[in-house]
Amino acid sequence: MTTAAVAAAVTRGPYRPHPGAVLAGLFLTLLAVAVVAPGLVTDVDPLAADPLRALAPPGPEHWLGTDHLGRDVLARIVYGARHSLSIGVLATGLAVTAGVLLGLAAGLSHRWVDEALARSFDVLSTFPELLLALLVIAITGPGTGNVILAIGIAQIPNYARVIRAQTFVVRRAGYVEQAVTSGLPHAAITARHVLPNVLGPIPVLATIGLGQGVIAASGLSFLGMGPQPPAAEWGAMLSEARNYLRVAWWEALFPGMAITLTVVCLTVIGRRLQRRFEGRTP
């Protein structure tokens, strides 16, 4: 460890987990359990309707009440996490993969290729992500797969521009120039020296981007372009509940809280990762 690294470690002192980050991590862990094994969280069928108990307020039998068809709101939120988070995760994965490849291509290619890709990133970045996703869906049509594709395409510039900038820095590093002088093939230099050293910011960006993906997925589902009823999905639940706000506030409040808490927790974790990545005091 270098002298500077030791001094920085002494200055920062021992790592102390932030209470907000701990709470965010616990909530996201609960969500992960709901995605993988929702039956461990609730044993109620999210599709089971009971018209006699429609719009029942929160109580001992239904902790978060029932919706307009008598379905348990808590069960639908728990099972809806699988749809909402899966769309966000897959869309983010698509955006990260494409963004890294395009960013590397821009940073390592000839000037005219870099200029063409950079201008494409700039043009796509001028559109709000949700608007760009709506444009993609207008071309491909509604559906879960198309929603994932649309959100992923809309997020690509966020990662591509960062990777492009990182590539410009790394390609001029001494160890890369040494590898070029040694006669290593271009592909080997990229795989061994460039790619591993440009991926540092990606976990931070992907964590925050996942929250944005959840919002976009819920927004598109609210507009009827995501998973179709009777599937439980947070945005679709909000869409169904908007006609009953005056008589059953709980039908919209709790799915909205699930979306908000998920995005807030992901942002908190992402910001903490960013501080650690930048070497600032946690």
C-alpha atoms as an extended CHARMM CRD file, in Angstrom:
* protein
*
       282  EXT
         1         1  MET       CA              0.0000000000        0.0000000000        0.0000000000  PROA      1               0.0000000000
         2         2  THR       CA              1.4060000000        3.4070000000       -0.9300000000  PROA      2               0.0000000000
         3         3  THR       CA              2.0320000000        6.2190000000        1.5440000000  PROA      3               0.0000000000
         4         4  ALA       CA             -0.8520000000        8.2220000000        0.0670000000  PROA      4               0.0000000000
         5         5  ALA       CA             -3.2300000000        5.2600000000        0.4230000000  PROA      5               0.0000000000
         6         6  VAL       CA             -2.1940000000        4.7580000000        4.0620000000  PROA      6               0.0000000000
         7         7  ALA       CA             -2.6890000000        8.4500000000        4.8100000000  PROA      7               0.0000000000
         8         8  ALA       CA             -6.1260000000        8.3840000000        3.1780000000  PROA      8               0.0000000000
         9         9  ALA       CA             -7.1270000000        5.3150000000        5.1640000000  PROA      9               0.0000000000
        10        10  VAL       CA             -5.9920000000        6.9020000000        8.4360000000  PROA      10              0.0000000000
        11        11  THR       CA             -7.8370000000       10.1060000000        7.5900000000  PROA      11              0.0000000000
        12        12  ARG       CA            -11.0630000000        8.2750000000        6.8410000000  PROA      12              0.0000000000
        13        13  GLY       CA            -10.7830000000        6.0230000000        9.8720000000  PROA      13              0.0000000000
        14        14  PRO       CA            -12.6920000000        2.7480000000       10.2470000000  PROA      14              0.0000000000
        15        15  TYR       CA            -15.7140000000        2.2470000000        8.0740000000  PROA      15              0.0000000000
        16        16  ARG       CA            -18.9870000000        2.8740000000        9.8870000000  PROA      16              0.0000000000
        17        17  PRO       CA            -22.1580000000        1.8210000000        8.0690000000  PROA      17              0.0000000000
        18        18  HSD       CA            -24.6230000000        4.6550000000        7.6420000000  PROA      18              0.0000000000
        19        19  PRO       CA            -28.0280000000        3.9700000000        9.2630000000  PROA      19              0.0000000000
        20        20  GLY       CA            -29.8370000000        5.1000000000        6.1290000000  PROA      20              0.0000000000
        21        21  ALA       CA            -27.7800000000        2.7500000000        3.9640000000  PROA      21              0.0000000000
        22        22  VAL       CA            -28.4440000000       -0.1220000000        6.3790000000  PROA      22              0.0000000000
        23        23  LEU       CA            -32.2010000000        0.4770000000        6.2670000000  PROA      23              0.0000000000
        24        24  ALA       CA            -32.0820000000        0.7770000000        2.4820000000  PROA      24              0.0000000000
        25        25  GLY       CA            -30.1560000000       -2.4820000000        2.2440000000  PROA      25              0.0000000000
        26        26  LEU       CA            -32.6530000000       -4.2730000000        4.4840000000  PROA      26              0.0000000000
        27        27  PHE       CA            -35.5890000000       -3.0370000000        2.4060000000  PROA      27              0.0000000000
        28        28  LEU       CA            -33.9100000000       -4.0950000000       -0.8450000000  PROA      28              0.0000000000
        29        29  THR       CA            -33.1500000000       -7.5000000000        0.6890000000  PROA      29              0.0000000000
        30        30  LEU       CA            -36.8370000000       -7.8840000000        1.5130000000  PROA      30              0.0000000000
        31        31  LEU       CA            -37.6760000000       -6.9610000000       -2.0690000000  PROA      31              0.0000000000
        32        32  ALA       CA            -35.2000000000       -9.5480000000       -3.3480000000  PROA      32              0.0000000000
        33        33  VAL       CA            -36.9350000000      -12.2040000000       -1.2330000000  PROA      33              0.0000000000
        34        34  ALA       CA            -40.2920000000      -11.0590000000       -2.6400000000  PROA      34              0.0000000000
        35        35  VAL       CA            -38.9550000000      -11.4280000000       -6.1780000000  PROA      35              0.0000000000
        36        36  VAL       CA            -37.3560000000      -14.8430000000       -5.6690000000  PROA      36              0.0000000000
        37        37  ALA       CA            -39.8610000000      -16.4140000000       -3.2480000000  PROA      37              0.0000000000
        38        38  PRO       CA            -42.9480000000      -14.2480000000       -2.7160000000  PROA      38              0.0000000000
        39        39  GLY       CA            -44.6270000000      -17.1280000000       -0.8930000000  PROA      39              0.0000000000
        40        40  LEU       CA            -42.2500000000      -16.5410000000        2.0310000000  PROA      40              0.0000000000
        41        41  VAL       CA            -43.6450000000      -13.0320000000        2.4920000000  PROA      41              0.0000000000
        42        42  THR       CA            -47.3540000000      -13.7520000000        2.0540000000  PROA      42              0.0000000000
        43        43  ASP       CA            -49.4230000000      -16.8710000000        1.4850000000  PROA      43              0.0000000000
        44        44  VAL       CA            -52.3430000000      -14.9850000000       -0.0960000000  PROA      44              0.0000000000
        45        45  ASP       CA            -53.0970000000      -15.4690000000       -3.7890000000  PROA      45              0.0000000000
        46        46  PRO       CA            -52.7080000000      -12.0530000000       -5.5040000000  PROA      46              0.0000000000
        47        47  LEU       CA            -55.2590000000      -13.0080000000       -8.1640000000  PROA      47              0.0000000000
        48        48  ALA       CA            -57.9390000000      -14.3270000000       -5.7910000000  PROA      48              0.0000000000
        49        49  ALA       CA            -60.9340000000      -11.9660000000       -6.0280000000  PROA      49              0.0000000000
        50        50  ASP       CA            -63.6330000000      -11.6490000000       -3.3970000000  PROA      50              0.0000000000
        51        51  PRO       CA            -66.3730000000       -9.2260000000       -4.5320000000  PROA      51              0.0000000000
        52        52  LEU       CA            -67.9660000000       -9.3110000000       -1.0760000000  PROA      52              0.0000000000
        53        53  ARG       CA            -64.8040000000       -7.7310000000        0.3710000000  PROA      53              0.0000000000
        54        54  ALA       CA            -64.1200000000       -5.2670000000       -2.4230000000  PROA      54              0.0000000000
        55        55  LEU       CA            -62.5310000000       -1.9690000000       -1.2930000000  PROA      55              0.0000000000
        56        56  ALA       CA            -62.1930000000       -3.1860000000        2.2860000000  PROA      56              0.0000000000
        57        57  PRO       CA            -59.9620000000       -0.8080000000        4.3010000000  PROA      57              0.0000000000
        58        58  PRO       CA            -56.7300000000       -1.9800000000        5.9480000000  PROA      58              0.0000000000
        59        59  GLY       CA            -57.4240000000       -4.2750000000        8.8650000000  PROA      59              0.0000000000
        60        60  PRO       CA            -56.3630000000       -7.4790000000       10.6270000000  PROA      60              0.0000000000
        61        61  GLU       CA            -57.5330000000       -9.7200000000        7.7700000000  PROA      61              0.0000000000
        62        62  HSD       CA            -56.0970000000       -7.5850000000        4.9660000000  PROA      62              0.0000000000
        63        63  TRP       CA            -53.2730000000       -5.4800000000        6.3440000000  PROA      63              0.0000000000
        64        64  LEU       CA            -53.2230000000       -3.0740000000        3.3790000000  PROA      64              0.0000000000
        65        65  GLY       CA            -56.8700000000       -3.4760000000        2.4050000000  PROA      65              0.0000000000
        66        66  THR       CA            -58.3520000000       -4.8620000000       -0.7930000000  PROA      66              0.0000000000
        67        67  ASP       CA            -58.7910000000       -3.4180000000       -4.2660000000  PROA      67              0.0000000000
        68        68  HSD       CA            -61.9650000000       -2.9040000000       -6.3080000000  PROA      68              0.0000000000
        69        69  LEU       CA            -62.1720000000       -6.6290000000       -7.0660000000  PROA      69              0.0000000000
        70        70  GLY       CA            -61.5490000000       -7.7500000000       -3.5040000000  PROA      70              0.0000000000
        71        71  ARG       CA            -57.9280000000       -8.7910000000       -4.1100000000  PROA      71              0.0000000000
        72        72  ASP       CA            -55.4350000000       -8.3860000000       -1.2780000000  PROA      72              0.0000000000
        73        73  VAL       CA            -53.3180000000       -5.2660000000       -1.8870000000  PROA      73              0.0000000000
        74        74  LEU       CA            -50.3460000000       -6.5210000000        0.1320000000  PROA      74              0.0000000000
        75        75  ALA       CA            -50.2070000000       -9.7760000000       -1.8200000000  PROA      75              0.0000000000
        76        76  ARG       CA            -50.3760000000       -7.8940000000       -5.1240000000  PROA      76              0.0000000000
        77        77  ILE       CA            -47.5500000000       -5.5660000000       -4.0630000000  PROA      77              0.0000000000
        78        78  VAL       CA            -45.3880000000       -8.5100000000       -3.0180000000  PROA      78              0.0000000000
        79        79  TYR       CA            -45.9760000000      -10.4520000000       -6.2280000000  PROA      79              0.0000000000
        80        80  GLY       CA            -45.8330000000       -7.2640000000       -8.2870000000  PROA      80              0.0000000000
        81        81  ALA       CA            -42.2320000000       -6.7140000000       -7.1700000000  PROA      81              0.0000000000
        82        82  ARG       CA            -41.1920000000       -9.5400000000       -9.4910000000  PROA      82              0.0000000000
        83        83  HSD       CA            -42.5930000000       -7.7680000000      -12.5580000000  PROA      83              0.0000000000
        84        84  SER       CA            -41.4600000000       -4.2460000000      -11.6910000000  PROA      84              0.0000000000
        85        85  LEU       CA            -37.9490000000       -5.1340000000      -10.5460000000  PROA      85              0.0000000000
        86        86  SER       CA            -37.3810000000       -7.7350000000      -13.2590000000  PROA      86              0.0000000000
        87        87  ILE       CA            -38.1730000000       -5.1820000000      -15.9500000000  PROA      87              0.0000000000
        88        88  GLY       CA            -35.8380000000       -2.6710000000      -14.2960000000  PROA      88              0.0000000000
        89        89  VAL       CA            -33.0030000000       -5.1940000000      -13.8620000000  PROA      89              0.0000000000
        90        90  LEU       CA            -33.2140000000       -6.5870000000      -17.4080000000  PROA      90              0.0000000000
        91        91  ALA       CA            -33.4900000000       -3.1220000000      -18.9520000000  PROA      91              0.0000000000
        92        92  THR       CA            -30.5010000000       -1.9160000000      -16.9270000000  PROA      92              0.0000000000
        93        93  GLY       CA            -28.5150000000       -4.9900000000      -17.9180000000  PROA      93              0.0000000000
        94        94  LEU       CA            -29.2980000000       -4.3530000000      -21.5810000000  PROA      94              0.0000000000
        95        95  ALA       CA            -28.3160000000       -0.6890000000      -21.2490000000  PROA      95              0.0000000000
        96        96  VAL       CA            -25.0550000000       -1.4970000000      -19.4290000000  PROA      96              0.0000000000
        97        97  THR       CA            -24.0140000000       -4.1340000000      -21.9660000000  PROA      97              0.0000000000
        98        98  ALA       CA            -24.7760000000       -2.0000000000      -25.0090000000  PROA      98              0.0000000000
        99        99  GLY       CA            -23.4140000000        1.1580000000      -23.3600000000  PROA      99              0.0000000000
       100       100  VAL       CA            -20.0840000000       -0.4780000000      -22.4860000000  PROA      100             0.0000000000
       101       101  LEU       CA            -19.6460000000       -1.9080000000      -25.9880000000  PROA      101             0.0000000000
       102       102  LEU       CA            -20.5650000000        1.3390000000      -27.7380000000  PROA      102             0.0000000000
       103       103  GLY       CA            -18.4840000000        3.4280000000      -25.3410000000  PROA      103             0.0000000000
       104       104  LEU       CA            -15.4460000000        1.2260000000      -25.9450000000  PROA      104             0.0000000000
       105       105  ALA       CA            -16.0240000000        1.3710000000      -29.6970000000  PROA      105             0.0000000000
       106       106  ALA       CA            -16.1810000000        5.1660000000      -29.5780000000  PROA      106             0.0000000000
       107       107  GLY       CA            -13.1070000000        5.5210000000      -27.3840000000  PROA      107             0.0000000000
       108       108  LEU       CA            -10.9090000000        3.0840000000      -29.3110000000  PROA      108             0.0000000000
       109       109  SER       CA            -11.9790000000        3.6710000000      -32.9140000000  PROA      109             0.0000000000
       110       110  HSD       CA            -10.8870000000        6.2110000000      -35.5130000000  PROA      110             0.0000000000
       111       111  ARG       CA            -11.8890000000        9.8180000000      -35.0320000000  PROA      111             0.0000000000
       112       112  TRP       CA            -14.7800000000        9.7550000000      -37.5030000000  PROA      112             0.0000000000
       113       113  VAL       CA            -16.3170000000        6.6970000000      -35.8360000000  PROA      113             0.0000000000
       114       114  ASP       CA            -15.9460000000        8.3300000000      -32.4270000000  PROA      114             0.0000000000
       115       115  GLU       CA            -17.5550000000       11.5430000000      -33.6740000000  PROA      115             0.0000000000
       116       116  ALA       CA            -20.5020000000        9.6680000000      -35.1960000000  PROA      116             0.0000000000
       117       117  LEU       CA            -21.1400000000        7.6510000000      -32.0260000000  PROA      117             0.0000000000
       118       118  ALA       CA            -20.6330000000       10.6370000000      -29.7300000000  PROA      118             0.0000000000
       119       119  ARG       CA            -23.1260000000       12.7360000000      -31.6810000000  PROA      119             0.0000000000
       120       120  SER       CA            -25.5940000000        9.8300000000      -31.5390000000  PROA      120             0.0000000000
       121       121  PHE       CA            -25.2260000000        9.6750000000      -27.7540000000  PROA      121             0.0000000000
       122       122  ASP       CA            -25.7820000000       13.4360000000      -27.5460000000  PROA      122             0.0000000000
       123       123  VAL       CA            -28.9300000000       13.2800000000      -29.6700000000  PROA      123             0.0000000000
       124       124  LEU       CA            -30.4180000000       10.4250000000      -27.6480000000  PROA      124             0.0000000000
       125       125  SER       CA            -29.5520000000       12.2090000000      -24.4070000000  PROA      125             0.0000000000
       126       126  THR       CA            -31.6130000000       15.2420000000      -25.4040000000  PROA      126             0.0000000000
       127       127  PHE       CA            -34.8050000000       13.1810000000      -25.1120000000  PROA      127             0.0000000000
       128       128  PRO       CA            -36.2720000000       12.3920000000      -21.6840000000  PROA      128             0.0000000000
       129       129  GLU       CA            -35.8970000000        8.6570000000      -21.0600000000  PROA      129             0.0000000000
       130       130  LEU       CA            -39.6280000000        8.0350000000      -20.7360000000  PROA      130             0.0000000000
       131       131  LEU       CA            -40.3620000000        9.9250000000      -23.9550000000  PROA      131             0.0000000000
       132       132  LEU       CA            -37.6830000000        7.9870000000      -25.8230000000  PROA      132             0.0000000000
       133       133  ALA       CA            -39.0610000000        4.7270000000      -24.4080000000  PROA      133             0.0000000000
       134       134  LEU       CA            -42.5490000000        5.7050000000      -25.6070000000  PROA      134             0.0000000000
       135       135  LEU       CA            -41.1180000000        6.3130000000      -29.0690000000  PROA      135             0.0000000000
       136       136  VAL       CA            -39.5480000000        2.8500000000      -29.1220000000  PROA      136             0.0000000000
       137       137  ILE       CA            -42.7950000000        1.2400000000      -27.9480000000  PROA      137             0.0000000000
       138       138  ALA       CA            -44.7070000000        3.1490000000      -30.6200000000  PROA      138             0.0000000000
       139       139  ILE       CA            -42.5210000000        1.3320000000      -33.1470000000  PROA      139             0.0000000000
       140       140  THR       CA            -42.3090000000       -2.1090000000      -31.5190000000  PROA      140             0.0000000000
       141       141  GLY       CA            -45.7100000000       -2.2540000000      -29.8110000000  PROA      141             0.0000000000
       142       142  PRO       CA            -46.6670000000       -2.8460000000      -26.1380000000  PROA      142             0.0000000000
       143       143  GLY       CA            -45.6390000000       -5.8550000000      -24.0860000000  PROA      143             0.0000000000
       144       144  THR       CA            -43.1930000000       -6.7270000000      -21.3290000000  PROA      144             0.0000000000
       145       145  GLY       CA            -40.3440000000       -7.5830000000      -23.6930000000  PROA      145             0.0000000000
       146       146  ASN       CA            -40.7730000000       -4.3790000000      -25.6570000000  PROA      146             0.0000000000
       147       147  VAL       CA            -40.9080000000       -2.3370000000      -22.4370000000  PROA      147             0.0000000000
       148       148  ILE       CA            -37.5550000000       -3.8430000000      -21.4080000000  PROA      148             0.0000000000
       149       149  LEU       CA            -36.1270000000       -3.0510000000      -24.8400000000  PROA      149             0.0000000000
       150       150  ALA       CA            -37.4980000000        0.4970000000      -24.7930000000  PROA      150             0.0000000000
       151       151  ILE       CA            -36.1620000000        1.3500000000      -21.3200000000  PROA      151             0.0000000000
       152       152  GLY       CA            -32.8160000000       -0.2520000000      -22.1160000000  PROA      152             0.0000000000
       153       153  ILE       CA            -32.3750000000        1.7630000000      -25.3210000000  PROA      153             0.0000000000
       154       154  ALA       CA            -33.3520000000        4.9540000000      -23.5150000000  PROA      154             0.0000000000
       155       155  GLN       CA            -30.6470000000        4.3880000000      -20.8710000000  PROA      155             0.0000000000
       156       156  ILE       CA            -27.7900000000        3.4140000000      -23.1940000000  PROA      156             0.0000000000
       157       157  PRO       CA            -26.3370000000        6.9470000000      -23.5700000000  PROA      157             0.0000000000
       158       158  ASN       CA            -25.9330000000        7.2690000000      -19.7780000000  PROA      158             0.0000000000
       159       159  TYR       CA            -23.3920000000        4.4430000000      -19.7520000000  PROA      159             0.0000000000
       160       160  ALA       CA            -21.8730000000        4.8780000000      -23.2000000000  PROA      160             0.0000000000
       161       161  ARG       CA            -20.7690000000        8.4520000000      -22.5600000000  PROA      161             0.0000000000
       162       162  VAL       CA            -19.0940000000        7.5530000000      -19.2550000000  PROA      162             0.0000000000
       163       163  ILE       CA            -17.2980000000        4.5320000000      -20.7490000000  PROA      163             0.0000000000
       164       164  ARG       CA            -16.1540000000        6.6330000000      -23.7140000000  PROA      164             0.0000000000
       165       165  ALA       CA            -14.6370000000        9.2430000000      -21.3830000000  PROA      165             0.0000000000
       166       166  GLN       CA            -12.9940000000        6.5610000000      -19.2280000000  PROA      166             0.0000000000
       167       167  THR       CA            -11.5640000000        4.8700000000      -22.3180000000  PROA      167             0.0000000000
       168       168  PHE       CA             -9.8700000000        8.0790000000      -23.4300000000  PROA      168             0.0000000000
       169       169  VAL       CA             -8.1140000000        8.2430000000      -20.0520000000  PROA      169             0.0000000000
       170       170  VAL       CA             -7.1240000000        4.5790000000      -19.8400000000  PROA      170             0.0000000000
       171       171  ARG       CA             -5.8410000000        4.2750000000      -23.4110000000  PROA      171             0.0000000000
       172       172  ARG       CA             -3.1780000000        6.8890000000      -22.6040000000  PROA      172             0.0000000000
       173       173  ALA       CA             -2.0460000000        5.1680000000      -19.3990000000  PROA      173             0.0000000000
       174       174  GLY       CA              1.5150000000        3.9040000000      -19.1710000000  PROA      174             0.0000000000
       175       175  TYR       CA              0.5960000000        0.2340000000      -18.8200000000  PROA      175             0.0000000000
       176       176  VAL       CA             -1.5070000000        0.3720000000      -21.9950000000  PROA      176             0.0000000000
       177       177  GLU       CA              1.2890000000        2.0590000000      -23.9450000000  PROA      177             0.0000000000
       178       178  GLN       CA              3.6820000000       -0.5960000000      -22.6140000000  PROA      178             0.0000000000
       179       179  ALA       CA              1.3420000000       -3.3460000000      -23.8130000000  PROA      179             0.0000000000
       180       180  VAL       CA              1.1720000000       -1.7340000000      -27.2610000000  PROA      180             0.0000000000
       181       181  THR       CA              4.9840000000       -1.4950000000      -27.3830000000  PROA      181             0.0000000000
       182       182  SER       CA              5.2200000000       -5.1670000000      -26.4230000000  PROA      182             0.0000000000
       183       183  GLY       CA              3.2240000000       -6.0690000000      -29.5190000000  PROA      183             0.0000000000
       184       184  LEU       CA              0.1190000000       -7.4790000000      -27.8420000000  PROA      184             0.0000000000
       185       185  PRO       CA             -2.8760000000       -7.8200000000      -30.1760000000  PROA      185             0.0000000000
       186       186  HSD       CA             -5.4380000000       -5.0320000000      -30.0520000000  PROA      186             0.0000000000
       187       187  ALA       CA             -8.1460000000       -7.4050000000      -28.7740000000  PROA      187             0.0000000000
       188       188  ALA       CA             -5.9150000000       -8.6500000000      -25.9480000000  PROA      188             0.0000000000
       189       189  ILE       CA             -5.0310000000       -5.1090000000      -24.8730000000  PROA      189             0.0000000000
       190       190  THR       CA             -8.6990000000       -4.1740000000      -24.8150000000  PROA      190             0.0000000000
       191       191  ALA       CA             -9.7470000000       -7.2690000000      -22.8360000000  PROA      191             0.0000000000
       192       192  ARG       CA             -6.8700000000       -7.3120000000      -20.3410000000  PROA      192             0.0000000000
       193       193  HSD       CA             -6.0040000000       -3.6770000000      -19.7830000000  PROA      193             0.0000000000
       194       194  VAL       CA             -8.7010000000       -1.3240000000      -21.0660000000  PROA      194             0.0000000000
       195       195  LEU       CA            -12.0210000000       -2.9870000000      -20.2380000000  PROA      195             0.0000000000
       196       196  PRO       CA            -11.3070000000       -3.8840000000      -16.5710000000  PROA      196             0.0000000000
       197       197  ASN       CA            -10.1250000000       -0.3310000000      -15.8830000000  PROA      197             0.0000000000
       198       198  VAL       CA            -13.0740000000        1.5070000000      -17.4120000000  PROA      198             0.0000000000
       199       199  LEU       CA            -15.7830000000       -0.4160000000      -15.5520000000  PROA      199             0.0000000000
       200       200  GLY       CA            -15.2170000000        1.2700000000      -12.1690000000  PROA      200             0.0000000000
       201       201  PRO       CA            -18.1570000000        3.7210000000      -12.3390000000  PROA      201             0.0000000000
       202       202  ILE       CA            -20.5960000000        1.1590000000      -13.7570000000  PROA      202             0.0000000000
       203       203  PRO       CA            -21.8450000000       -0.3680000000      -10.4510000000  PROA      203             0.0000000000
       204       204  VAL       CA            -22.6690000000        3.1140000000       -9.1700000000  PROA      204             0.0000000000
       205       205  LEU       CA            -24.4320000000        4.1550000000      -12.3670000000  PROA      205             0.0000000000
       206       206  ALA       CA            -26.2730000000        0.8430000000      -12.6660000000  PROA      206             0.0000000000
       207       207  THR       CA            -27.5890000000        1.0100000000       -9.0890000000  PROA      207             0.0000000000
       208       208  ILE       CA            -29.0180000000        4.4900000000       -9.6400000000  PROA      208             0.0000000000
       209       209  GLY       CA            -30.1170000000        3.5470000000      -13.1650000000  PROA      209             0.0000000000
       210       210  LEU       CA            -32.0500000000        0.5910000000      -11.7800000000  PROA      210             0.0000000000
       211       211  GLY       CA            -34.1910000000        3.0120000000       -9.7700000000  PROA      211             0.0000000000
       212       212  GLN       CA            -34.8330000000        5.0350000000      -12.9150000000  PROA      212             0.0000000000
       213       213  GLY       CA            -35.7300000000        1.8180000000      -14.7010000000  PROA      213             0.0000000000
       214       214  VAL       CA            -38.2800000000        0.9140000000      -12.0350000000  PROA      214             0.0000000000
       215       215  ILE       CA            -39.8930000000        4.3460000000      -12.4010000000  PROA      215             0.0000000000
       216       216  ALA       CA            -39.9680000000        4.0330000000      -16.1960000000  PROA      216             0.0000000000
       217       217  ALA       CA            -41.3790000000        0.5010000000      -16.0120000000  PROA      217             0.0000000000
       218       218  SER       CA            -44.1250000000        1.6130000000      -13.6320000000  PROA      218             0.0000000000
       219       219  GLY       CA            -44.9130000000        4.6440000000      -15.7820000000  PROA      219             0.0000000000
       220       220  LEU       CA            -45.2250000000        2.5990000000      -18.9490000000  PROA      220             0.0000000000
       221       221  SER       CA            -47.3340000000       -0.0120000000      -17.1560000000  PROA      221             0.0000000000
       222       222  PHE       CA            -49.5370000000        2.7850000000      -15.8240000000  PROA      222             0.0000000000
       223       223  LEU       CA            -50.1680000000        3.7230000000      -19.4640000000  PROA      223             0.0000000000
       224       224  GLY       CA            -51.1140000000        0.1110000000      -20.2600000000  PROA      224             0.0000000000
       225       225  MET       CA            -47.9520000000       -0.8140000000      -22.1600000000  PROA      225             0.0000000000
       226       226  GLY       CA            -46.4370000000       -3.2870000000      -19.7130000000  PROA      226             0.0000000000
       227       227  PRO       CA            -47.7290000000       -6.5290000000      -18.1590000000  PROA      227             0.0000000000
       228       228  GLN       CA            -51.4350000000       -6.8010000000      -18.7890000000  PROA      228             0.0000000000
       229       229  PRO       CA            -54.1700000000       -7.4370000000      -16.1880000000  PROA      229             0.0000000000
       230       230  PRO       CA            -54.7270000000       -9.4380000000      -14.0850000000  PROA      230             0.0000000000
       231       231  ALA       CA            -50.9390000000       -9.5820000000      -13.5890000000  PROA      231             0.0000000000
       232       232  ALA       CA            -49.8210000000       -7.7470000000      -10.4550000000  PROA      232             0.0000000000
       233       233  GLU       CA            -47.4700000000       -4.8880000000      -11.3630000000  PROA      233             0.0000000000
       234       234  TRP       CA            -47.0330000000       -1.6840000000       -9.3890000000  PROA      234             0.0000000000
       235       235  GLY       CA            -47.6850000000        0.7290000000      -12.2440000000  PROA      235             0.0000000000
       236       236  ALA       CA            -50.6910000000       -1.2550000000      -13.4330000000  PROA      236             0.0000000000
       237       237  MET       CA            -52.0490000000       -1.2930000000       -9.8740000000  PROA      237             0.0000000000
       238       238  LEU       CA            -51.8410000000        2.5020000000       -9.7840000000  PROA      238             0.0000000000
       239       239  SER       CA            -53.6540000000        2.6850000000      -13.0970000000  PROA      239             0.0000000000
       240       240  GLU       CA            -56.4960000000        0.4900000000      -11.8270000000  PROA      240             0.0000000000
       241       241  ALA       CA            -56.7150000000        2.4190000000       -8.5460000000  PROA      241             0.0000000000
       242       242  ARG       CA            -57.0040000000        5.9190000000      -10.0000000000  PROA      242             0.0000000000
       243       243  ASN       CA            -60.7880000000        5.6010000000      -10.3800000000  PROA      243             0.0000000000
       244       244  TYR       CA            -61.2440000000        4.7700000000       -6.6870000000  PROA      244             0.0000000000
       245       245  LEU       CA            -59.0890000000        7.4040000000       -4.9920000000  PROA      245             0.0000000000
       246       246  ARG       CA            -62.0190000000        9.0390000000       -3.1870000000  PROA      246             0.0000000000
       247       247  VAL       CA            -63.3990000000        5.8430000000       -1.7200000000  PROA      247             0.0000000000
       248       248  ALA       CA            -60.2960000000        3.6240000000       -1.3800000000  PROA      248             0.0000000000
       249       249  TRP       CA            -57.1180000000        5.6740000000       -0.9690000000  PROA      249             0.0000000000
       250       250  TRP       CA            -55.1570000000        2.5990000000        0.1220000000  PROA      250             0.0000000000
       251       251  GLU       CA            -55.4830000000        0.9540000000       -3.2790000000  PROA      251             0.0000000000
       252       252  ALA       CA            -53.2070000000        3.6200000000       -4.8170000000  PROA      252             0.0000000000
       253       253  LEU       CA            -51.2090000000        4.7460000000       -1.7830000000  PROA      253             0.0000000000
       254       254  PHE       CA            -49.3860000000        1.5220000000       -0.9860000000  PROA      254             0.0000000000
       255       255  PRO       CA            -48.2500000000        0.6120000000       -4.5390000000  PROA      255             0.0000000000
       256       256  GLY       CA            -47.0720000000        4.2070000000       -4.8770000000  PROA      256             0.0000000000
       257       257  MET       CA            -45.1460000000        3.8770000000       -1.6190000000  PROA      257             0.0000000000
       258       258  ALA       CA            -43.5520000000        0.6470000000       -2.8760000000  PROA      258             0.0000000000
       259       259  ILE       CA            -42.2830000000        2.4160000000       -6.0000000000  PROA      259             0.0000000000
       260       260  THR       CA            -41.0600000000        5.4340000000       -4.0330000000  PROA      260             0.0000000000
       261       261  LEU       CA            -39.2720000000        3.4320000000       -1.3440000000  PROA      261             0.0000000000
       262       262  THR       CA            -37.6060000000        1.1990000000       -3.9210000000  PROA      262             0.0000000000
       263       263  VAL       CA            -36.2560000000        4.1410000000       -5.9040000000  PROA      263             0.0000000000
       264       264  VAL       CA            -35.1590000000        6.0100000000       -2.7610000000  PROA      264             0.0000000000
       265       265  CYS       CA            -33.3610000000        2.9530000000       -1.3770000000  PROA      265             0.0000000000
       266       266  LEU       CA            -31.5860000000        2.2660000000       -4.6750000000  PROA      266             0.0000000000
       267       267  THR       CA            -30.5200000000        5.8990000000       -4.8670000000  PROA      267             0.0000000000
       268       268  VAL       CA            -29.1970000000        5.8240000000       -1.2940000000  PROA      268             0.0000000000
       269       269  ILE       CA            -27.1410000000        2.7030000000       -1.9960000000  PROA      269             0.0000000000
       270       270  GLY       CA            -25.9320000000        4.1700000000       -5.2970000000  PROA      270             0.0000000000
       271       271  ARG       CA            -24.8270000000        7.4070000000       -3.6310000000  PROA      271             0.0000000000
       272       272  ARG       CA            -22.9850000000        5.4920000000       -0.9180000000  PROA      272             0.0000000000
       273       273  LEU       CA            -21.1990000000        3.4340000000       -3.5800000000  PROA      273             0.0000000000
       274       274  GLN       CA            -20.3040000000        6.6420000000       -5.3690000000  PROA      274             0.0000000000
       275       275  ARG       CA            -18.7510000000        8.1000000000       -2.2260000000  PROA      275             0.0000000000
       276       276  ARG       CA            -16.7070000000        4.9550000000       -1.6780000000  PROA      276             0.0000000000
       277       277  PHE       CA            -15.6380000000        4.8920000000       -5.3280000000  PROA      277             0.0000000000
       278       278  GLU       CA            -14.4950000000        8.5130000000       -5.1620000000  PROA      278             0.0000000000
       279       279  GLY       CA            -12.6260000000        7.8850000000       -1.9010000000  PROA      279             0.0000000000
       280       280  ARG       CA            -14.7050000000       10.2960000000        0.1390000000  PROA      280             0.0000000000
       281       281  THR       CA            -15.5920000000        9.7340000000        3.7830000000  PROA      281             0.0000000000
       282       282  PRO       CA            -18.6710000000        7.4640000000        3.9040000000  PROA      282             0.0000000000
